[in-house]
Amino acid sequence: MRLIVASLVVLLASGAHGAGFYLQEVGTPYSLGTAGVANATNTQGADAAWSNPAGMVYLEGDQVFAGLQVVAPRMEFDTSVATGGGDDGGNAGNLTAVPSFFYVHKYSDDVSFGLSLAGTMGGGVDYGKGFTGRYSTTRAELGALGLSPSVAYRFNDSLSVGAGVSIIYTLFEQQIALNPALIPTVSGGDGYLDIDNADDVGYQPFFSLNYALSDDLLLGVVYRAEMDVELSGDVKVKNVALPIGADSIDIDWKNPQWLEVGLKYNYTDTDTLYLNAGWQDWSVFGKNKLAFSGGALNPVAELDRNWKDTWHAGIAYSHFTGQGSAYSVGFSYESSPVDDDDRTFDLPVDEIFKVSAAYAWKGQRNLDFSVGGTLYLVGDAAIDDTSQGVRTKGEFDSNAILFLGGTLRYVF
């Protein structure tokens, strides 16, 4: 029994959950079509209720945005060292569809209320049970959906402020293979540890400020506070010869604070340039706590992923044709939150280059439509991992994520 408990702590310390990353793409043309660059200075769409609440006072009339975003990853690992045998896992990315909804009501020219529902962070991998790195993870999935009420107030023609809170539901699941050389199994093959339905509801306040430096130049600042995530879920152990006993687990981490600054410059009546830069405090996420319960022996592990803060910057351009349509393009860069020596299979993140485009057109009456996409070109995410005495080394020779979305907008 002590050998089993000790082995569980060791394997969890090698990577116990996948925590995804913050998503700037929420399925709207101002996020998908500009690589997220226009978010901090969004004063044109109802998605400002989440991306830049201070921008809601600039909208003309009440608005509704509704959309659907499809996330299609391509993640293929190429193994160079595999002491435990196994395969490369194929495409480990999970195809996901995420709906979104945004509403803004203007009480007056100076006061607005907003409500949004969108996926705020997420990620997932599924390598399969035959994967060479299965003793680190075979699959890991995390999703977070946020309901966010917000308000905005305009002090004068130059200054407006906004604030809100995201009520975020987080769900996490993971499976890890157990090495029969360390933990006796019934069949002699791998055992499995499943973490199921680990979920939590948390709260993340956010604030924004817009200041018009001139009639054509707008400064936007958006801040999102730190959020505690305290997941509770079920533990199931399969094909293990001795009873482990524990049937539940608590997993705690912190979602980092996030500061973003943007500029929007209308250099003609139809052409707009966007710039942004930001910082995210991912070093606070790096420390994770895991605690088993429900058994005779309930191990606790405090892990340090050695994550570090990240920064991002980007540029985007939009053009209004004058015929009721518009298009935009964008490019941005995000640094990696983890060095190669500390990267794990459950969360194989790296630096990201983003390219995006969107097209919007006017429909009948008060309806507008848009389609857009963003392509993440992710670094090779090199990994050299030893879990349960088995070493796996390699890198992702295919590592990209495609976001495709469509929205409709109704102006009351």
C-alpha angles and dihedrals in degrees: 000000000000090000090054093048093047091048091051091054091049095050092046090051088059091062124319105180144013113237103182120205138271112281119223089179110084098164099266129115093247091057105028095037097049102036086251092299095121095050097094093051099036107144098148110064140048089246085078083084086079106019100044114357092184087064093064092085090064094060119107106233130330117320141194126199120190124175152148126230126195119204115202116181127190110199119162121172121212111204122214098169124029114163091171096050122228136121135290094258098239117233103354095186121111121222109229136180118206124188122208137194132188131181132181126188120190113214090182140336088282105036127059136170125207139189126190138179116193145137105266102183139354150132143169147190132199113187097165130240093281094058117131090230094048093124087066095042141322094194139354129181132183130175133174126191120190131202106198127187114190142175134204135198130192115213096185141328091294107038133054131160134196139186140182145154128238114219098205127197111201125194125186134180133172142172125205125185117231118225110237089209088068104026118039112237134198097239099030091245128097122313122213137224114202125193107198134186096355102171144159142174115227139169129235118183119208135190137189141188129197122195124182107220088185138341089281104032124071128184118206128190123185126183127187118192129228116274131204115226115198109177124190120191148149126276122211124182119197133194094005117141097214125050114254094190101201111115103175140041139199118211120189132187140141126250105222130246115255131207123189132179124193141180127204119194122188099200093172134012090264105029128074132181122203129197129179143170131183150174131217124194098225092153088078090057091056095081112075131177125208126185128180121208140177097058139089090255117035112186121205123203129189109200132196114203091184092231120169138205118278136210133202138190136180151166131218140175134204132189129196111208097204089236095090095273136098141181136200140191130193146179130194142165131216124191123230119264093210139044122235092254092059103038117119135199095244091062110020096176125160139159115314133213112196129200122179147168138183139185127203131187138180121252131191120314111336099346125112127182134201142179127193148157143201125201119207112207102196126196120254091268095214113208132193104179132170114191126168089353094305122115124211122179132176145090141252109265089184114041118153139124125206120204115196123178146164130199141182124211127202121194116200 
